[in-house]
Amino acid sequence: MKFDLHCHSSASDGTLAPAELVRRAHKNGVDVLALTDHDVTDGLAEAAAAAADLPLRFVSGVEISVTWCGKTIHIVGLGIDSENLALAAGLASVRDSRVSRGRLIAAELAKLGIEGSFEAALAYTRNPQTLSRTHFARHLVEKGYARDVRSVFHQYLGEGKPGYVPHQGATLDKAVAWIDASGGVAVIAHPGRYGHSRNQAGVLIREFRDCGGKGIEVLTASHTADQARLYAELSRKYGLAASCGSDFHSPGESRVDLGALAPLPSDLKPIWELLEIDPH
């Protein structure tokens, strides 16, 4: 079976509506799909309804923004109950900081002569509280400041670049607790993106595990082959289940399409065992 347990719809910073995303995943041969929008669960009902009409198993998910050691990391929750009050309240608290961060990003871009970016970025969102750097990036591409979204991050919005403003997210223990309270399984998303040394990665993984975290993404679009091998090794060392997900956002922007990742190494414990999904 083909699993894709990390992707985004227009409910956060993807470009496809949840139902469109599900249909694309099915067309690409995905058997089990998780929608994991940033800090919001608004697209889950639509996606689940679309999946119910297809031979595709749908997993309710979310990707929570976390501030850890002064940097933003992401924790995916799989198999969540989106109606859980603790999770819903926690996500609302994280979303509250997105608009204020967006205004700060716009102010930094204005210093570079890029005016009006806050209002323009909002036009790309379905919900202003999901405003993200990706929405700003799409505006900058449209206005010709960069050739594509990835270039915008390299030039303007990535960490250390002139338009970068960190997002104040949840604490690691709270994010894991919200996922746990909702009946879900917590997974560290794309750990290779955070620039950690092996020792720093070990510190994060141990703290995450001690908070009740259960999994780590080994295969994801942004991981190099060396990073995939490293996090496979660390999943074994620290007893975490392995997950895989394309982190798909858009047909025209994403590095990897839905369902396009290679299978997980066979000696790793797959996260779907904890979700009680039979792969046969």
One Martini backbone bead per residue (centre of mass of N, CA, C, O) as a GRO file, in nm:
protein
  280
    1MET     BB    1   0.100   0.033   0.015
    2LYS     BB    2   0.020   0.384  -0.010
    3PHE     BB    3   0.167   0.651   0.177
    4ASP     BB    4   0.034   0.987   0.285
    5LEU     BB    5   0.113   1.188   0.596
    6HIS     BB    6   0.166   1.485   0.435
    7CYS     BB    7  -0.050   1.765   0.377
    8HIS     BB    8  -0.203   2.044   0.180
    9SER     BB    9  -0.451   2.289   0.178
   10SER     BB   10  -0.661   2.570   0.148
   11ALA     BB   11  -0.696   2.582   0.465
   12SER     BB   12  -0.406   2.693   0.434
   13ASP     BB   13  -0.115   2.665   0.204
   14GLY     BB   14  -0.263   2.549  -0.015
   15THR     BB   15  -0.433   2.518  -0.348
   16LEU     BB   16  -0.615   2.282  -0.280
   17ALA     BB   17  -0.886   2.148  -0.221
   18PRO     BB   18  -0.957   1.888  -0.031
   19ALA     BB   19  -1.100   1.719  -0.253
   20GLU     BB   20  -0.882   1.754  -0.470
   21LEU     BB   21  -0.655   1.623  -0.312
   22VAL     BB   22  -0.781   1.343  -0.287
   23ARG     BB   23  -0.809   1.288  -0.593
   24ARG     BB   24  -0.508   1.310  -0.655
   25ALA     BB   25  -0.411   1.085  -0.473
   26HIS     BB   26  -0.570   0.861  -0.608
   27LYS     BB   27  -0.450   0.898  -0.893
   28ASN     BB   28  -0.149   0.838  -0.757
   29GLY     BB   29  -0.206   0.570  -0.559
   30VAL     BB   30  -0.322   0.634  -0.292
   31ASP     BB   31  -0.440   0.467   0.008
   32VAL     BB   32  -0.317   0.667   0.239
   33LEU     BB   33  -0.444   0.977   0.382
   34ALA     BB   34  -0.312   1.286   0.520
   35LEU     BB   35  -0.437   1.580   0.655
   36THR     BB   36  -0.195   1.867   0.749
   37ASP     BB   37  -0.270   2.140   0.845
   38HIS     BB   38  -0.195   2.454   0.964
   39ASP     BB   39  -0.347   2.499   1.266
   40VAL     BB   40  -0.588   2.331   1.113
   41THR     BB   41  -0.929   2.153   1.053
   42ASP     BB   42  -1.130   2.257   0.821
   43GLY     BB   43  -1.068   2.025   0.582
   44LEU     BB   44  -1.156   1.737   0.687
   45ALA     BB   45  -1.452   1.691   0.607
   46GLU     BB   46  -1.418   1.719   0.301
   47ALA     BB   47  -1.203   1.499   0.268
   48ALA     BB   48  -1.363   1.261   0.390
   49ALA     BB   49  -1.598   1.272   0.189
   50ALA     BB   50  -1.425   1.215  -0.064
   51ALA     BB   51  -1.302   0.943   0.037
   52ALA     BB   52  -1.577   0.783   0.066
   53ASP     BB   53  -1.591   0.767  -0.271
   54LEU     BB   54  -1.324   0.601  -0.229
   55PRO     BB   55  -1.037   0.383  -0.240
   56LEU     BB   56  -0.966   0.560   0.046
   57ARG     BB   57  -0.784   0.629   0.328
   58PHE     BB   58  -0.857   0.847   0.597
   59VAL     BB   59  -0.657   1.089   0.787
   60SER     BB   60  -0.664   1.282   1.054
   61GLY     BB   61  -0.495   1.606   1.064
   62VAL     BB   62  -0.200   1.799   1.179
   63GLU     BB   63   0.010   2.105   1.195
   64ILE     BB   64   0.221   2.218   1.450
   65SER     BB   65   0.340   2.504   1.584
   66VAL     BB   66   0.676   2.524   1.725
   67THR     BB   67   0.872   2.635   2.000
   68TRP     BB   68   1.229   2.548   1.995
   69CYS     BB   69   1.496   2.694   2.093
   70GLY     BB   70   1.390   2.957   1.911
   71LYS     BB   71   1.249   2.760   1.706
   72THR     BB   72   1.078   2.634   1.435
   73ILE     BB   73   0.859   2.363   1.456
   74HIS     BB   74   0.696   2.048   1.357
   75ILE     BB   75   0.383   1.884   1.450
   76VAL     BB   76   0.227   1.591   1.384
   77GLY     BB   77  -0.115   1.483   1.371
   78LEU     BB   78  -0.257   1.155   1.393
   79GLY     BB   79  -0.576   1.056   1.443
   80ILE     BB   80  -0.765   1.283   1.508
   81ASP     BB   81  -0.991   1.486   1.702
   82SER     BB   82  -1.126   1.786   1.596
   83GLU     BB   83  -1.339   1.815   1.853
   84ASN     BB   84  -1.138   1.858   2.053
   85LEU     BB   85  -1.099   2.099   2.291
   86ALA     BB   86  -0.794   2.111   2.341
   87LEU     BB   87  -0.707   2.129   2.048
   88ALA     BB   88  -0.878   2.369   1.953
   89ALA     BB   89  -0.760   2.574   2.157
   90GLY     BB   90  -0.464   2.544   2.079
   91LEU     BB   91  -0.487   2.626   1.781
   92ALA     BB   92  -0.605   2.907   1.832
   93SER     BB   93  -0.354   3.018   1.982
   94VAL     BB   94  -0.161   2.990   1.737
   95ARG     BB   95  -0.321   3.159   1.524
   96ASP     BB   96  -0.317   3.442   1.663
   97SER     BB   97  -0.004   3.499   1.564
   98ARG     BB   98  -0.020   3.524   1.245
   99VAL     BB   99  -0.110   3.816   1.190
  100SER     BB  100   0.115   3.967   1.341
  101ARG     BB  101   0.340   3.841   1.176
  102GLY     BB  102   0.247   3.946   0.900
  103ARG     BB  103   0.294   4.246   0.964
  104LEU     BB  104   0.600   4.216   1.008
  105ILE     BB  105   0.671   4.113   0.730
  106ALA     BB  106   0.563   4.359   0.576
  107ALA     BB  107   0.757   4.563   0.709
  108GLU     BB  108   1.017   4.433   0.601
  109LEU     BB  109   0.943   4.454   0.298
  110ALA     BB  110   0.910   4.764   0.292
  111LYS     BB  111   1.218   4.820   0.334
  112LEU     BB  112   1.254   4.695   0.025
  113GLY     BB  113   0.991   4.819  -0.145
  114ILE     BB  114   0.747   4.622  -0.050
  115GLU     BB  115   0.426   4.696  -0.091
  116GLY     BB  116   0.123   4.557   0.030
  117SER     BB  117   0.162   4.248   0.135
  118PHE     BB  118  -0.055   4.185   0.341
  119GLU     BB  119  -0.312   4.212   0.168
  120ALA     BB  120  -0.213   4.024  -0.058
  121ALA     BB  121  -0.178   3.766   0.113
  122LEU     BB  122  -0.473   3.743   0.212
  123ALA     BB  123  -0.590   3.673  -0.079
  124TYR     BB  124  -0.469   3.361  -0.046
  125THR     BB  125  -0.678   3.316   0.178
  126ARG     BB  126  -0.942   3.160   0.362
  127ASN     BB  127  -0.788   3.228   0.643
  128PRO     BB  128  -0.626   3.468   0.817
  129GLN     BB  129  -0.519   3.263   1.053
  130THR     BB  130  -0.329   3.111   0.813
  131LEU     BB  131  -0.107   3.293   0.773
  132SER     BB  132   0.185   3.279   0.558
  133ARG     BB  133   0.474   3.276   0.383
  134THR     BB  134   0.347   3.150   0.127
  135HIS     BB  135   0.155   3.384   0.064
  136PHE     BB  136   0.377   3.589   0.018
  137ALA     BB  137   0.528   3.433  -0.205
  138ARG     BB  138   0.306   3.440  -0.420
  139HIS     BB  139   0.304   3.744  -0.448
  140LEU     BB  140   0.606   3.781  -0.531
  141VAL     BB  141   0.580   3.619  -0.789
  142GLU     BB  142   0.355   3.780  -0.928
  143LYS     BB  143   0.549   4.056  -0.907
  144GLY     BB  144   0.861   3.954  -0.981
  145TYR     BB  145   1.076   3.893  -0.734
  146ALA     BB  146   1.041   3.590  -0.829
  147ARG     BB  147   1.015   3.277  -0.991
  148ASP     BB  148   0.956   3.129  -0.708
  149VAL     BB  149   0.887   3.019  -0.399
  150ARG     BB  150   1.170   2.914  -0.329
  151SER     BB  151   1.315   3.182  -0.396
  152VAL     BB  152   1.183   3.354  -0.181
  153PHE     BB  153   1.308   3.207   0.059
  154HIS     BB  154   1.606   3.257  -0.025
  155GLN     BB  155   1.571   3.587  -0.035
  156TYR     BB  156   1.337   3.664   0.209
  157LEU     BB  157   1.186   3.418   0.417
  158GLY     BB  158   1.411   3.290   0.533
  159GLU     BB  159   1.628   3.222   0.752
  160GLY     BB  160   1.813   3.531   0.758
  161LYS     BB  161   1.628   3.698   0.601
  162PRO     BB  162   1.480   4.015   0.554
  163GLY     BB  163   1.162   3.878   0.594
  164TYR     BB  164   1.209   3.738   0.859
  165VAL     BB  165   0.967   3.588   1.096
  166PRO     BB  166   0.898   3.445   1.370
  167HIS     BB  167   0.698   3.194   1.509
  168GLN     BB  168   0.477   3.173   1.779
  169GLY     BB  169   0.439   2.885   1.933
  170ALA     BB  170   0.417   2.613   2.079
  171THR     BB  171   0.492   2.392   2.293
  172LEU     BB  172   0.591   2.076   2.288
  173ASP     BB  173   0.418   1.958   2.520
  174LYS     BB  174   0.147   2.077   2.427
  175ALA     BB  175   0.121   1.959   2.145
  176VAL     BB  176   0.129   1.664   2.235
  177ALA     BB  177  -0.111   1.682   2.432
  178TRP     BB  178  -0.329   1.757   2.225
  179ILE     BB  179  -0.301   1.505   2.053
  180ASP     BB  180  -0.349   1.300   2.277
  181ALA     BB  181  -0.633   1.405   2.367
  182SER     BB  182  -0.745   1.334   2.057
  183GLY     BB  183  -0.612   1.037   1.985
  184GLY     BB  184  -0.334   1.084   1.875
  185VAL     BB  185  -0.024   1.102   1.682
  186ALA     BB  186   0.302   1.207   1.727
  187VAL     BB  187   0.511   1.393   1.482
  188ILE     BB  188   0.807   1.469   1.341
  189ALA     BB  189   0.866   1.706   1.111
  190HIS     BB  190   1.105   1.746   0.897
  191PRO     BB  191   1.399   1.742   1.062
  192GLY     BB  192   1.609   1.837   0.833
  193ARG     BB  193   1.513   2.154   0.830
  194TYR     BB  194   1.652   2.269   1.118
  195GLY     BB  195   1.978   2.247   1.136
  196HIS     BB  196   2.070   2.010   1.300
  197SER     BB  197   2.257   1.839   1.474
  198ARG     BB  198   2.288   1.534   1.594
  199ASN     BB  199   2.270   1.625   1.890
  200GLN     BB  200   2.019   1.807   1.864
  201ALA     BB  201   1.834   1.589   1.756
  202GLY     BB  202   1.851   1.413   2.009
  203VAL     BB  203   1.727   1.613   2.204
  204LEU     BB  204   1.456   1.644   2.066
  205ILE     BB  205   1.371   1.345   2.059
  206ARG     BB  206   1.378   1.295   2.363
  207GLU     BB  207   1.177   1.513   2.445
  208PHE     BB  208   0.947   1.414   2.271
  209ARG     BB  209   0.927   1.130   2.391
  210ASP     BB  210   0.884   1.229   2.692
  211CYS     BB  211   0.601   1.373   2.605
  212GLY     BB  212   0.473   1.133   2.390
  213GLY     BB  213   0.606   1.080   2.139
  214LYS     BB  214   0.604   0.845   1.836
  215GLY     BB  215   0.731   1.004   1.575
  216ILE     BB  216   0.912   1.014   1.247
  217GLU     BB  217   1.020   1.167   0.967
  218VAL     BB  218   1.198   1.014   0.708
  219LEU     BB  219   1.006   1.068   0.460
  220THR     BB  220   1.057   1.365   0.260
  221ALA     BB  221   1.097   1.613   0.037
  222SER     BB  222   1.346   1.768   0.204
  223HIS     BB  223   1.506   1.508   0.205
  224THR     BB  224   1.781   1.361   0.190
  225ALA     BB  225   1.938   1.068   0.180
  226ASP     BB  226   2.105   1.124   0.437
  227GLN     BB  227   1.867   1.211   0.616
  228ALA     BB  228   1.704   0.953   0.596
  229ARG     BB  229   1.920   0.776   0.727
  230LEU     BB  230   1.947   0.927   0.993
  231TYR     BB  231   1.635   0.908   1.083
  232ALA     BB  232   1.629   0.606   1.080
  233GLU     BB  233   1.842   0.566   1.297
  234LEU     BB  234   1.695   0.740   1.520
  235SER     BB  235   1.437   0.572   1.533
  236ARG     BB  236   1.578   0.325   1.643
  237LYS     BB  237   1.730   0.442   1.890
  238TYR     BB  238   1.443   0.589   2.015
  239GLY     BB  239   1.172   0.429   1.942
  240LEU     BB  240   1.048   0.538   1.671
  241ALA     BB  241   0.830   0.581   1.447
  242ALA     BB  242   0.775   0.579   1.100
  243SER     BB  243   0.734   0.832   0.852
  244CYS     BB  244   0.540   0.960   0.558
  245GLY     BB  245   0.565   1.263   0.343
  246SER     BB  246   0.536   1.513   0.096
  247ASP     BB  247   0.439   1.809   0.162
  248PHE     BB  248   0.206   1.898  -0.005
  249HIS     BB  249   0.073   2.209  -0.183
  250SER     BB  250   0.145   2.211  -0.510
  251PRO     BB  251   0.179   2.148  -0.840
  252GLY     BB  252   0.382   2.416  -0.888
  253GLU     BB  253   0.575   2.385  -0.600
  254SER     BB  254   0.636   2.101  -0.538
  255ARG     BB  255   0.879   1.857  -0.522
  256VAL     BB  256   0.648   1.648  -0.439
  257ASP     BB  257   0.414   1.435  -0.499
  258LEU     BB  258   0.162   1.258  -0.437
  259GLY     BB  259   0.296   0.939  -0.371
  260ALA     BB  260   0.630   0.970  -0.459
  261LEU     BB  261   0.752   0.809  -0.248
  262ALA     BB  262   0.933   0.595  -0.107
  263PRO     BB  263   0.966   0.341   0.078
  264LEU     BB  264   1.013   0.227   0.368
  265PRO     BB  265   1.212   0.076   0.556
  266SER     BB  266   1.155  -0.253   0.664
  267ASP     BB  267   1.291  -0.216   0.971
  268LEU     BB  268   1.072  -0.021   1.036
  269LYS     BB  269   0.835   0.125   1.231
  270PRO     BB  270   0.530   0.203   1.139
  271ILE     BB  271   0.288   0.435   1.210
  272TRP     BB  272   0.033   0.260   1.121
  273GLU     BB  273   0.036   0.072   1.366
  274LEU     BB  274  -0.069   0.299   1.567
  275LEU     BB  275  -0.334   0.340   1.369
  276GLU     BB  276  -0.445   0.060   1.281
  277ILE     BB  277  -0.318  -0.012   0.989
  278ASP     BB  278  -0.356  -0.231   0.733
  279PRO     BB  279  -0.129  -0.293   0.457
  280HIS     BB  280  -0.314  -0.551   0.318
   0.00000   0.00000   0.00000
